[in-house]
C-alpha cells in the first residue's frame, strides 16, 4: 500500500503554495494585522481557483476532489496564515449560493455553547449554527453542557443583518471574533452535522499542521544565519535539540492528519486534531525560543503563528474534549 502523495496531489499543493505566496505574502500579511478586513479580491480569486469548490462534484461546477486533497490545500493555508472563515466556506460551498465562487462569505459555529464564537463577523454575510448532540461512532451521544433539548444534530442559518453579536478582543489580530447574542433560526437545514463537525476539526488540524511546519522552517533558517560566539547558533546542541523536537512533532502530526483524511473516522480525526494542536503551539513556542529576544518583538512573525495556534486549538475540539472522546472510544 502506497501512502506517498500522487503527482496530481503534489501539483495541487505546490500550486496552492505559489498562489498564496503571490497573493498573500509577508507584506500583505503585515498589512492585514493592522486592518483585518478580508480582501474580497483575494477571496474571489481563491473561489476561481477552486479553493472552496474543491470537493463539489464536477457536475455542480466543482473540482471533484476528496478530503485528502482538501487537507493539502488547508495545510498550505495554515503555512501562510491566511485569514478568514476558510473552513466554513469550504464545508458550505454546496449549501449556500455564491460561496463556492468566493462571491459570498459564510461563517460556521456551534450553538448552545458559551460563548458562541463567530469569526470575521463584519465580513460574513451569513452564519450557519450547529447545535445538538455531538456524534460518536459506535456509542451513545451526550449533548454538550448547555445545549437546548430536543434539537439534536441540527443546523440553522441566519443572515448577518439579523444577527445580534458583541465583538470582543481576539488573541489573534488576524481573526476578529464576536459573541453571538441572538440569531433568528430558519427551518432546520438538511445537513449532516456530525460530518460537518468532524471535517471542520480535520481541516482545522490541517491548518495547524501547516503552521507547525512553517515555524519549524523559520526556526531552522534563523538558526543557520544567526551567529553567536563566532558560530551559527544552529551548531549549538540545545538549538539542535529544539529543532529536532519540532521536526518530530510536525511529522507525527502530519501522519495522523493525512491518515484521518483517508479514513474519515471520528476517533482518528480527534487524535489528529489533538496532535496537530500540540505541534502548532509547541513549535511556535520553540521557534520563539530559537529567535531569542528578537522573537518577542512585534516585528517578528513568530507571535502571529503562536496566536493563531492558540486560537485554532480552542476550535472544533479542545485537548480535554479530545482526550475524553478517545478514552470513551477505548472503553467502548
Secondary structure, DSSP 8 states (H G I E B T S, - for coil): ---S--HHHHHHHHHHHHHHHHHS-HHHHHHHHH-----HHHHHHHHHTTSSSTTS-GGGTS----HHHHHHHHHHHHHHT--S-HHHHHHTTTTSTTTTTTSS-EEEEESSSSS-EEETTTT-SEEEEEESB---TTS---B-TT--TT-TTEEEEEEGGG-EEEEE--SSTTS-EEEEEE----S-B---HHHHHHHHHHHHHHHHHHHHHHHHHHHHHHHHH-EETTEEGGGSHHHHHHHHHHHHHHHHHHHHHHHHHHH--HHHHHHHHHHHHHHHHHHHHHHHHHHGGGGGSTTSSHHHHHHHHHHHHTSS--HHHHHHHHHHHHH-
